[in-house]
Structure formats: C-alpha cells, structure tokens
Amino acid sequence: MTRCTCRPGDECENCFTANILELAGLQGWRAFRFPTWRATCTAPGVPDLWLLRTPELLVIEAKRNGKTLTPDQAAWLDALSHVTEVNTFCFSPRHWPLMEAALK
C-alpha cells in the first residue's frame, strides 16, 4: 500500500484514495479516479472512484476522518444506490439520432 506521510490512521483524502486504488488493482478491479480539477468539468458531487470488476461496479466517495458528504455527494450516492440497469454505448456525431433516442 502507498504509505502516507499524514498522521497514522488519519490519511489525507489523496493518500487514502491512492491506497484504495492500489488495493483495488491488486484485487483485479478496473479503476477510474476523477482528477482533482474535475470540479470545473463535472456536475457537483460526482463520486471520486469508480471500480469495475464484472459484474460489479463500486462507486466510492473517499473522505478523510471527520469529514462528511456534501448534499450533492449524498444525492449522487443515493441515486446510484437505486440503479437496476446499466446500458453501455459508443456514440459519435453521426449517431446523434440514436443518442437522442437513448437519452429519452
């Protein structure tokens, strides 16, 4: 595991997230971590980590000890907890009508 220079048992969020990603990789998960600059690129509250090991998808918001979810983060996690179906697509501009249909 990545060793944090923070206080033992109270890693900063970045170190804690790095530890999660390292463990996930060792356990065979495909992982995606939103970059720290994502706040200007995504909707507020999008969870930090998305881990996939078919057939399971784990979505994780990493927090350091003592920190709580923002309302947007809580709303994302709540909405994701009710997902019962996942559809996958690859769209390009020529597929616009198909994309419109998928998003209805």
N, C-alpha and C positions, 0 to 999 in steps of 0.2 A: 504494500500500500504506500501511497505517497505520504511522506511524513510532513506534517505541518509545523511551522515554527510558532504557531499560536499556542495558547495555553493548552496543555493536555486535557482532553475531554471537552474542549470548547473551541474547536476549529472555526476559522472564519468560513464564510459560505463558499468561497472559491476552493479552499483546501478540502472542505467536506465534499463538495461536488466532484472534485478530482478523485477523491477516494471512492466515491460511488461509481464513477466511470471506470476506474481501474478494476474494481471488484466485478462490475458488470462484464467487462471484457474477458476477465478470467473465467466467467461463468457462461460465456458464449452468447451474450446479448449484443445486438447491433445497437449502437447508441448515437443519439443526436443531442447536442447541447446548444441551446441558443446562445449566441455570443453576447457579451455584456453590453454591446452597443445596440442590441435589438430593441431597446425601449423606443427608439425613434423609427423602427421598422415594422413593429408588430402591434397587435392590439394589446392594451394594458392587461397584465395578469397572466399572459401565456406562460404555462409551466416551463421550468428550466430544462428538464431532461425528459427525453422520450426514448424508451428502451424497448426493443423488439426482439423477441425470441419466439418464433411461430409456435403455437397460435396465440401467444400472449403479448399484449402491449402494456407496458408500465409507463405511467406519466407521473413525474415526480417534481414537486416544488421543494427545493432544498432550502432549509432555513438554519441559521446558527441558533444555538441555545438561547432561549428567551425572546426570540422574535416570533411574530405571528403573521398569518396570512393577511394580505390586503383584501378588501372586499372583492376586487377584480380577480385576484388569485383564487379566492374561495369559490367564486362563481364559475370559473373555468373548471376547477376540480369537481365541483358538484355536477356541472353539465356533462363532463367526461365520464363520471361515475354511472350515468344513465345510458351510455352508448350501448346499443344492442346489435348494431350492424356497422361494418366498415366496408366502404367501396373504394377502389383504387382506380386512378385514371392517369393517362398521359395525354395532355392537350397541347396543341399548337394553334396558332391563329386560324388555320384552315378548319379547325374543329369547333369554331365558335357556336354553331347551332347545337352541336352535341353538348357542349359545355353549358349553354343556356338551359337545355333540357335537364341536364344533371342537377343544376342548381335550383330548379323549380321545386 
